[in-house]
Amino acid sequence: SRHDNINTAYIRFYHSIIQEKYCIYKYDILKNISNHPPLVKTYFHKCRSKYYTSIRYESKFIDELFYFYKIFYPCGKKIIPINIGDMLNEEVMAYWYMDDGSIEKYIGANNRKTPYIGNRLTFHTNGFDNESCYRICQCINNHFGFNFRVRFVGTKKQPIIQTKSRKTIDKFIGMIKPFVIDEMKYKIKTSFTSK
């Protein structure tokens, strides 16, 4: 996010309290640009009549982050830049997946969720426009030799990036596994990677 009328920006992210250790892990990396550790906040959702707890992080406003703000928010709206391929590597893909990725679980016998070879591996890119999603999808496929596709889901037909290809799932998980912290390994468990 950007500070009004000043060429500086900051990093902000939040997670469900279930991912508290992952949030703290990222904070430890960013500690030198932080004012304080992540904060835990509980709020009441009126429609669901339920309390939710999240953990939130905000960095300091610093000039160096404005460079990235200009790339990813050129007109104030989040996009995937044309040169995204220059920024991608295995570690970047791992963090992106830990943040926004998931593996769909197959409902097997006795209504139990089980790791299944036919899982779908998804990046939840709903916050981006269609053009950005097509761009990043093509880029990661070309860069890493994957077989992801853009799909449109929900009543608003929002774009996600997804694959059902066992070859791509196997290759992708093998590529990011060295960078996935223990607390997030549940996101990469499938029947053919956990044996």
Secondary structure as UniProt FT lines:
FT   TURN            4..5
FT   STRAND          12..16
FT   HELIX           17..19
FT   HELIX           20..30
FT   HELIX           31..33
FT   STRAND          39..45
FT   TURN            46..49
FT   STRAND          50..59
FT   HELIX           63..72
FT   TURN            74..75
FT   TURN            82..83
FT   HELIX           84..87
FT   HELIX           90..100
FT   STRAND          101..103
FT   STRAND          106..107
FT   HELIX           109..111
FT   STRAND          113..114
FT   TURN            117..118
FT   STRAND          121..123
FT   TURN            126..127
FT   HELIX           130..144
FT   STRAND          149..153
FT   TURN            154..157
FT   STRAND          158..163
FT   HELIX           166..176
FT   HELIX           177..179
FT   HELIX           182..188
FT   TURN            191..193
//
